[in-house]
Amino acid sequence: MKKNLFFIVFFFLVANIIIAQDNLKAEINNTLDAWHKAAAEANFKNYFDAMADDAIFIGTDATENWTKTAFQAYAKPYFDKGKAWSFKALERHIYFSEDKKTAWFDELLDTQMKICRGSGVLVFVNNQWKIKHYVLSMTFPNDNTDEVIKIKAPIEDALIIDLKGRK
């Protein structure tokens, strides 16, 4: 009888942990989906309210490493025109710290640039998830690496020299 009771209690504890984890993943998915939707709808307030005050956004260009304030200044003209960008998650993986107050993720996105990869970190503050760090990357097939390098080289060779000169 004690063994059966132990297994029943153990089962319910494990089930509750799984349910809680699924609920947290749903919250993260909702936060990220709403963030992407706000950009597609050019809703500046909702888009930037989803980000922590000290958030960092890293774009696809090697020079794009923005604080939230700098990213707002860059993005505002696009939002003001009613056309920002449209990203829809095709796949997303979410992970949590032990205390469940930090989450990190990676996602494949359907975008106007075709498939892109997003990755980032969210923190749970004031009873809500906020995007603290986001990295957007364009993907390309490995078989086309040489072609992509030829396109990038003239621009990025100069940038490499400049960045090395800053050290």
Secondary structure, 3 states (H helix, E strand, C coil): CHHHHHHHHHHHHHHHHHHHHHHHHHHHHHHHHHHHHHHHCCCHHHHHHCEEEEEEEECCCCCCEEEHHHHHHHHHHHHHCCCCCCCEEEEEEEEECCCCCEEEEEEEEEECCEEEEEEEEEEEECCEEEEEEEEEEECCCHHHHHHHHHHHHHHHHHHHHHHHHCC
